[in-house]
Amino acid sequence: MTLKPRPGAQRLTTHDSKPPAHDWLRISTAAPGKLDALKRTLGIDIVRTLQSNLNQDGEFTFFPITFLSVDQGRKKGSRVVFVLGRDTLVSLEPSPAPQPLEAALARLQGDAGAVSALASFAVVLQAINDATDELLDSLNDELGKVLVQTNSVLNSLEARDRDFGVSDVVSAQLDLGQVEELLSDCIESQLQLALAARHTLARLPVDQEHLRARFRTLIDDIEAVEEHVSFVHDRVRLLQTTNNMALNVKQNQIVKVFSVVTAVFLPAMLISTYYSMNVVNMPILEWQYGEPMIIALTAGLALLPLLYVKHRGWLR
């Protein structure tokens, strides 16, 4: 691809043998020399602009976008800086190149209609948005596994053959915490995509209605993925609440068992405390049926709380 240099500037070209059908220059962060050539050719100083926290430099607009994608089954975060001009699209991207950008390049090579920088930028944003949607599908599958584990925990509350411990709930909560962190990054990515799409739509000429319609459709797709993120986030919160509820119920069951045990042995403790007092005259100690009577009394008083608890259904 050959870019139009400013007067008196040098010409910047890529190493492609023939120009591609799109106006998109990709620069890797591992090749800082290309940034110097870009500055000499078009006057774009990406590093200075980012350090100054600017989003506009003359005719060029800067869009730093951080997004997530699934690459070979692994979740990967990438940060790409896009520089958009009237006739130029430049991306400063990490090495190796993120999978969504490779997918966008494949679409552009097969799309003869995307010949301008603005049209190429729409294809790139759409590819990033699709990658986020694919990531959400992957997170949904993981949440399905956590749901199975959560159901096992809930079923064990009534089961007598298997019990669950804190480690079971903690494991699920850690997985949900990781998913929630990824969802937060997805929300931030979608906001950045929407900002870039709306800003670009606002600067499109009125006579390019086809391109304006394309960006409006892109914005609708971005908003639809945002709703998908909200749905998955609500599902995560529901699972977190369910796990916390199961843990609280389990803790209450443990406290209930100790409370019942305390109530059963409390009469025996009271009787033993009474008869251990150092009293000079205690006639029952000289009675031949004193010991059996105390044993029977202790057993009866111990059974009364147990029967009451069972009658009220507190042992379920």
Secondary structure in CASP SS format (residue, H / E / C, confidence):
PFRMAT SS
TARGET T0000
AUTHOR 0000-0000-0000
METHOD secondary structure of the structure
MODEL  1
M C 1.00
T E 1.00
L C 1.00
K C 1.00
P C 1.00
R C 1.00
P C 1.00
G C 1.00
A C 1.00
Q C 1.00
R C 1.00
L C 1.00
T E 1.00
T C 1.00
H C 1.00
D C 1.00
S C 1.00
K C 1.00
P C 1.00
P C 1.00
A C 1.00
H C 1.00
D C 1.00
W C 1.00
L E 1.00
R E 1.00
I E 1.00
S E 1.00
T C 1.00
A C 1.00
A C 1.00
P H 1.00
G H 1.00
K H 1.00
L H 1.00
D H 1.00
A H 1.00
L H 1.00
K H 1.00
R H 1.00
T H 1.00
L H 1.00
G C 1.00
I C 1.00
D C 1.00
I H 1.00
V H 1.00
R H 1.00
T H 1.00
L H 1.00
Q H 1.00
S C 1.00
N C 1.00
L C 1.00
N C 1.00
Q E 1.00
D E 1.00
G C 1.00
E C 1.00
F E 1.00
T E 1.00
F E 1.00
F E 1.00
P E 1.00
I E 1.00
T E 1.00
F E 1.00
L E 1.00
S E 1.00
V E 1.00
D E 1.00
Q C 1.00
G C 1.00
R E 1.00
K E 1.00
K E 1.00
G E 1.00
S E 1.00
R E 1.00
V E 1.00
V E 1.00
F E 1.00
V E 1.00
L E 1.00
G C 1.00
R C 1.00
D C 1.00
T C 1.00
L E 1.00
V E 1.00
S E 1.00
L E 1.00
E E 1.00
P C 1.00
S C 1.00
P C 1.00
A C 1.00
P C 1.00
Q H 1.00
P H 1.00
L H 1.00
E H 1.00
A H 1.00
A H 1.00
L H 1.00
A H 1.00
R H 1.00
L H 1.00
Q H 1.00
G H 1.00
D C 1.00
A C 1.00
G C 1.00
A C 1.00
V C 1.00
S C 1.00
A H 1.00
L H 1.00
A H 1.00
S H 1.00
F H 1.00
A H 1.00
V H 1.00
V H 1.00
L H 1.00
Q H 1.00
A H 1.00
I H 1.00
N H 1.00
D H 1.00
A H 1.00
T H 1.00
D H 1.00
E H 1.00
L H 1.00
L H 1.00
D H 1.00
S H 1.00
L H 1.00
N H 1.00
D H 1.00
E H 1.00
L H 1.00
G H 1.00
K H 1.00
V H 1.00
L H 1.00
V H 1.00
Q H 1.00
T H 1.00
N H 1.00
S H 1.00
V H 1.00
L H 1.00
N H 1.00
S C 1.00
L C 1.00
E C 1.00
A C 1.00
R C 1.00
D C 1.00
R C 1.00
D C 1.00
F C 1.00
G C 1.00
V H 1.00
S H 1.00
D H 1.00
V H 1.00
V H 1.00
S H 1.00
A H 1.00
Q H 1.00
L H 1.00
D H 1.00
L H 1.00
G H 1.00
Q H 1.00
V H 1.00
E H 1.00
E H 1.00
L H 1.00
L H 1.00
S H 1.00
D H 1.00
C H 1.00
I H 1.00
E H 1.00
S H 1.00
Q H 1.00
L H 1.00
Q H 1.00
L H 1.00
A H 1.00
L H 1.00
A H 1.00
A H 1.00
R H 1.00
H H 1.00
T H 1.00
L H 1.00
A H 1.00
R C 1.00
L C 1.00
P C 1.00
V C 1.00
D C 1.00
Q C 1.00
E H 1.00
H H 1.00
L H 1.00
R H 1.00
A H 1.00
R H 1.00
F H 1.00
R H 1.00
T H 1.00
L H 1.00
I H 1.00
D H 1.00
D H 1.00
I H 1.00
E H 1.00
A H 1.00
V H 1.00
E H 1.00
E H 1.00
H H 1.00
V H 1.00
S H 1.00
F H 1.00
V H 1.00
H H 1.00
D H 1.00
R H 1.00
V H 1.00
R H 1.00
L H 1.00
L H 1.00
Q H 1.00
T H 1.00
T H 1.00
N H 1.00
N H 1.00
M H 1.00
A H 1.00
L H 1.00
N H 1.00
V H 1.00
K H 1.00
Q H 1.00
N H 1.00
Q H 1.00
I H 1.00
V H 1.00
K H 1.00
V H 1.00
F H 1.00
S H 1.00
V H 1.00
V H 1.00
T H 1.00
A H 1.00
V H 1.00
F H 1.00
L H 1.00
P H 1.00
A H 1.00
M H 1.00
L H 1.00
I H 1.00
S H 1.00
T H 1.00
Y H 1.00
Y H 1.00
S C 1.00
M C 1.00
N C 1.00
V C 1.00
V C 1.00
N C 1.00
M C 1.00
P H 1.00
I H 1.00
L H 1.00
E H 1.00
W C 1.00
Q C 1.00
Y C 1.00
G H 1.00
E H 1.00
P H 1.00
M H 1.00
I H 1.00
I H 1.00
A H 1.00
L H 1.00
T H 1.00
A H 1.00
G H 1.00
L H 1.00
A H 1.00
L H 1.00
L H 1.00
P H 1.00
L H 1.00
L H 1.00
Y H 1.00
V H 1.00
K H 1.00
H H 1.00
R H 1.00
G C 1.00
W C 1.00
L C 1.00
R C 1.00
END
